[in-house]
Amino acid sequence: MNKPQDHDHIHHHRDVPDLVASGTAKDPVCGMTVKLNAGKPTRQYEGETYHFCSQRCHDKFAADPARYLEPASAPVESVPPGTKYTCPMHPEIVRDGPGDCPICGMALEPMGIPAADEGPNPELGDFTRRFWVGAVLTVPLLVLTMGPFVGLGVVRDVLGERTTLWIELILGTPVILWAGWPFFVRGVKSVINRSLNMFTLIGMGVGAAYLFSVVAVLAPGIFPAGFRDAEGHVGVYFEAGAVIVVLVLLGQVMELRARERTGSAIRALLDLAAKT
């Protein structure tokens, strides 16, 4: 008689990871990975042991376990109403909602200590996606442009100069206009707010290089003879703009991850504080 009941119990919890094998568990409230035997709060529910990153998540789960165990009804934690947003670099900037800092262009963050259940940083996810797409397209772009200097000039010779220029245009356009779009937006805002910053420089430099290169590919004949080579082609700078965009994205991703780890460290320290 106990067999069917045991089978149903195992089936109901089939998505629970093998904690003994992995040595970690997933907090059902915030989704963070929790190390076992690290002194973190735990709670028994329907024969299963659930592990939590903090007492706050433990108390939320204890109040309504079903809310966090049913995937269809699991809540999406959000910033509390009335939260003010500020710039990490310019704390004097305070806004009622999310946005960009008018001085440096960085994304505003909620004021106060970040909660454990804020969820993934949308800006970090967006910039990470843009970085990887940009990097994948920039590598072949560098091979085409820098290849002749490292013994790979045969690639350009086989394709032909005119075809190579069009390929550079095709590869460089999504990197500069899509992956680098947030930098252009921030650069324009910096001009509107009369607070020039690095995004102003990036937008102007990358934008000028891209526009010059597009015209050089589409209408090389309008340039003076001194700009053209023996075959009538004009040098382009798609790879320069793409590399700048990818490197700046890498820096932004590293900075956002560092800030996220700092928030996690602060939460861990607060969890060690005595409850009053």
N, C-alpha and C positions, 0 to 999 in steps of 0.2 A: 504493500500500500504506500510505502514511502518513496518508491522509485519514481512514479510520475511527479510527485511533489518536488523531489530533488531535481529532476530534469527541468521542471518549470522554473525553479529558482536559478539554475545555471543559465538557462536561456534568457531570463530577464536581465542577468548581469553579464551577458557574454561580451559586452564592450568594455568591461573593467579590465585594465591591463594587468599583466602578470607582475605584481609588485615585487615578489621575491626575486624574480629573474632580473628585473631592470633596476631595482634599488631606488626607484622614484615612483611618484604618484602624481596625478593631475588634480589640482584643486577644483572641485566641481563648481565653485562659485566664480572665481576669476580666471580659471584656466591655466594658472601658473604651474610649473613643474616643481614639486616639493620632494626633497630628499628624505628618505625614510630614516628613522632613528636619529633625527636631528633635533628632537625636542619640540617639534611643531605640534599644534593642536590636532587631535583626532576625534572621531565620533563614530559610534556604531549605529547602523541603520539597516534594518531588514537583513541582518546577518552579514553585512559588509562593513568593512572599516574604511572610512573616508578620511583623507589627510588634507590639511589646510595650511596655507602659507602664513596666516595670521589669525589672531583671536577674532578679529572683525569678520573674516570670512566664515569662521566656525560658527559665530553667533547668527549670522544670516542664514546659514544652512540649517541650524538647529530650529530656527523660527518657522521655516517652511521648506523641508527637504524636497518635497515633490516639485517645487518650483524650479529647482536646479537639476533634478534628475530626469525630467521629461524634456528631450531635445526640442520638441515643437513649441513648448511654452517657456523655455529658458529665457530669462530676461536679458536684455541688452543694457548693461549699466551705462548711465550717461552722467554728464557733469550736473551737479545739483542746480536747480533754478536760481538765478541771481548771482551766479559765480562771475567774478571779475577776471579779466584776462590781462596779462602783462608780458612785456618783453624780457627774456632772460638777460639781455645785455643792457637794456635801458628800462629799469624798474619804474621810472617816472611815467612811462607810457601805460595807461590803464584804460581798458575798454570794456564795454558791457558784453561783447561777444567775441568769437574767434576772428582772426584776420592776420594781417602782416604789420610789423612795426614800421611806422612811417619814417623812422630814422635809419635803421639798418636793413630792413626788409625781412627780418627773421619772423617766423610764425609765432604768434602770441600763444602763451600757455596759461592754463587755469592757475589762479593764484592759490597759494597754500601748498601743503604737502600733498603730492600725488597719491591718490588712493590705490589700493592694490587691485581694484577691479575696474580700472579705467579702460582696459582693453588695449589693443594694439594702437600705436601712434599712426594715424592716417597719413600724416606728412612723411613719416619714415617709410611707410609702405609705398607711397607714390614715388618718392625720390629713388628708392631702391629699384623699383621697376624701371624707371627712366634710365637709371645708371646702367643696368644690365643690357637693356635694349641698345642704348648708345654705345656701350663697349663692344657688343657683338658686331655692330655696323662699322665701328671705327677701326677695328683690327684690319679688315681687308682694305679699307681706305688707306691706312698707313703702308700696307704692303705695296699698293699701287704707286704711292707718292715717294716713299722712302726706299723702296726696293732697289732702284738703281745705285744707291749709295752703299748697299750691303750685298751686292752681287746678285740681286734678284731682278735686274733690269730686263731679263728675258720676258717677264710677264707683260710688261708695258710694250715691249717690241712685238710680241705676238698679237696683242689686242689692237695695237695701233694707237697713235696719240689722240685722234679725234674720238674714238670709241672709249678710250680710257677717261677722257674728260667727262663724257656723258655718264659713265659709271660712277665717277667721283661725285657728280651732281646728284645722282640717284641715291647713293649711300649717305652723302653728307646732309641732304635736305631733312630727313626725319630726325637725325641726331640734333641738328641745330634748331629746327623749327618746332619739333615735338618734345624731345628730351630737354632742350634748353628753354622751352616756353616759360616756365616759372621765373626764370631770370629776366626775361624781357618784360614780363608783367611787373616785377619788382623794380626794374630799372625805370619804367615809365612812371610808376608811383613815386619813385624818389625824385623825379623831375617835377611832377605835379606838386609834391609836398615841399619842394625846394630844400631837400635834404639829400644831397648826392652821396652815394655809398659805392661799395664794390660792385653791386649789381648794375649801377649806372655805367661803370667802366666795362663790365662784361657785356652788357647789352649793346653798347656802342661799338666795341671792338669786334665782337662776333658778328653783329649785324652788318657792319661795314664790310668785313671780309666776305660774308656770304653774298651780299648784293653785288659786290665787285666781281666775284667769281661767277655768279649766274649770268651777268651781262657778258663776261669774257667767254663763256661757253656758247651763249645764244647769238651774240653779235660781236665777234672778235674784230670785225672790220672797222668798228667805230673808234677803236683805240689808235693812238699814234703809232707810227712804224717802230718807234723805239720800244714799245711794249710787246711787240710780236716777235716770234722766233722766225727762222728761215722758212718754216712751213705755214706761217701766218697764225699760229696759236698763241694765246695769251696765258701766262701763268695764273693758276688759281690757288685759292687758300681754303678749300673745303676741309682739308685734314687739320689745319691749324684751328679753325673754329670748332670742329668736332672734338679735338683733343682737349681744348679749353673747357668745353661743356662737360665732357666726361670727368675730367679731373675735378672741376668744381662740384659736380654731383657727388663724386666720391668723398670729397671733403665734407659736404653737407650730410651725407649718410653717416660718416664716422662721428660727426658732431652730435647728430640726433641720437645715435646709439649710445654715445658716452653720457648724454643727459639722461637717457632712459635708465642706464645702469646706475647712475647716481641716485635717481629716484628710488630704484629698488633697494639700494644700500641704505638710504634714509629710512625706508619702510622697515627694513630688517632691524635697524637700530631701535626704532620706535617699538617694535614688537618685544625687544629685550627689556624695555623700561617697565618698572613696577606698576601694576594697575592700581589706581587710586580711586 
